């Protein structure tokens, strides 16, 4: 019996860190944006972890924090810098880089897409100022 073996990661430690993709995103954002942390970065660096998060659930909530239900909020444009950092870093798996690029595109085109979907009416939850800021941020 090897008494010097490294201890296995406990379930408590795994829950404390969150899902693996959260840790990877956190590492990339910390490296790429050490001085600029938008509000949405709290999901990466905050101490509160949902014990039910797996990679899929975390990603859904993280992306929803940036582009909430496909609508721009006043903080959407600030959060897009997180997506840019993730999209260009080779440590992020290709599928997740593509998702970041897709969300950047959706953020930049939300006003046009909503107008096309509701024409001739005005989109119900439109926020023209936030939509313009997001488009310009991309």
Phi, psi and omega in degrees: 000129181271110182274355180257011180293147178293139180293146177288154177291125181281159178298322179300316180295319179298319179292320181298326180274338184085187182292157183304323182294329177296316179297318179296313178301318181299316179299315181295314181295320179297322179287319188271333183230058186295335184250356186228100181244103177292166183309320183293343178293345179302329178294336180271323189251350180292157182275343180279121181238131175284118182295345179270357180293130161243183182304313184297312181295319178298312181300317180300315180290320180297311180295326179292331176295329182275308179239089187288114178048042177061031174230145178276136176248169178303333181264000183302310184301320180296323182286343182296334178299329176296316180295321178298314180300319180289323184292333185257000184261124183292346176289337180280130178303147185307319181300319181284328174296318178297319178299322178295317178296318179300317180291326174298315179298314180297323178294321182287337185247011185301318182296312181296319180294317180292322176298317180295323182287330187251357184306136011269000179285166175271138178304135186297317186252029183291142174230083187307321180295314180293323178296318179294319178297319179295315180300315180292328179293326180284000000 
